[in-house]
Amino acid sequence: MYILGAGGGAGGLSTILVFVAFIALMYFMMIRPQKKQQDKRKQMMDALKKGDNVVTIGGLHGVIDSIDEADKSVTLDCDGVYLVFNRSAIGRVVDHASTQPVGPSTEEETEEKPDNAAEDTASNDDVSSTDAEDKQDSDDSEK
């Protein structure tokens, strides 16, 4: 019975090497970049100060009014409304001069071109008035 199991020694070593290589690959591809991202976020949280423009993870924009180190909370001034958040709720710090995020951001931001809302509204009004006139003309022709 032991004789049958003795022939698989070389296969066991290669299996272990493949397993070790897989773990090393997983470390360098997943765990290490995640640690770097956590370190950057921690640095951003430590650098928060009164007057910083921030965006919460929920998308709320505000200015830091006060920071409570004991409770690990931040009070944001959102156009005169003061809201208290955990420090971990701060998603990123926005540089006021360049309007580019300073802190880490998980989502890519795209700049939207301003729409000409007045032109769209005017063209929609023209279409709706034309539709109403067409409908009235068709009603008159049926009578």
N, C-alpha and C positions, 0 to 999 in steps of 0.2 A: 504494500500500500504506500509506503514512503518512497518507493522507487518511482512511482508515477508522478509524484509532486516534485521530484528533484530536477526535472528537465526545464522548469519554468523560471529559473533564477535570472537569466538575462532579460527576460520580458518584464520581470518585476522591477528591475533597476531602471529600465527605460520608461516605465509607467510613472515611477517616482520622479524622474527628471522632467517629464512632460508636465506633471502636476506642479512641481516647483516653478517651472518656467511660466505656467499659466498664472500662478499666484503673483509672481513678480510682474508680469505684464498687467495684471489687474491693478496692482499697487500703483504702477507708473501711469496708467491710463485713467484711473478713477479716483483713487484715494488721495494721491499727491496733489492734483489740481484742486480738489475740493478743499484740502487743508489750506492751500494758498488763498483761495477765495474767502475762507473763514478768517484768515489772518487780515486780509484787506478790509473785511467788514468790521472786524474788531478795531482796527486802526481808525476807521471812519467814525465808529461809535465813540471812541476815546477822544476824537478831535472835535466833537460837537461842542458848539458854544452859543451863547446868547446872540441873537441876530442872524443866525444862519437861515437861509431859505431851504426848506426841506420838503420832500414828498413822502407821505407815508406809504406803507405797502398796500393800503386801500385806495391810493390815488389822491388823497387830500393834500392840498398845497397850503403851506403856512410858514410862519417865521417863529423860530424858537424864542419864547419869552423868558422861560426859566428852566433850569435843569436841577432835579433833585437826585443827588448821588445816593442818598440813603434808600429811597424807594425805587431807584432806577427808573424814574419817570421824567417825562418832558412835557412842558406846557407850551402849546402852540397857539399863536395868535393868527386866526383865520379871519381877516377883515373885521376885527373887533370882537369876534367870538373866541373865547379862550377854552381850549380843549386839552385834557390831560391824557397822555398816551404813555405806554411803556416804551422804554428806549428801543426795544427790539422792533417796535412798530415803524421805526423810521426806515424807509426804503432807500433813499439816497439824498444827498445834499446837492442842491442846485446852485451853481455859481451865478450870481445875479448879473454880472457884467456880460458874460458870454452865453448865458442861458443853456450851457451844457452841463450835464450831470458830473459832479465831482466824484461822488462815491460809486461803489459798485452797482451795476444795473444788470438785471437778469433779462430784461427784454430790450430789443433793439428799438430805438426811437426813430421815427420818420418825421420829417418836417412836412406839414400840410401846406399846400398853396392856398392863399385866401380865395374864397369863392366870391364871385360878384353876386351877392344875395339880392341886390336891388334889381339886377337884370333878370335873374331867375324869377323873381316875384312878378315883374312886369310882364315877362313872357307867359307866365302861368295865367295872369289876369286876362291877357289877350286871348289865350286859348279858351278859357272858360267863357268869356263874353262871346266869342265866335261860336262856340258850341251852343250857347243859349239862343243866339240868333238863328242858327241852323235849325234847332229844335222848334222854335217859334214859327219859322217859315214852313217847316214840314207840317206843323199843326194847322196852319192857315190853308195850305194847299189841300189838306184832307177835307176841310169844311166846304 
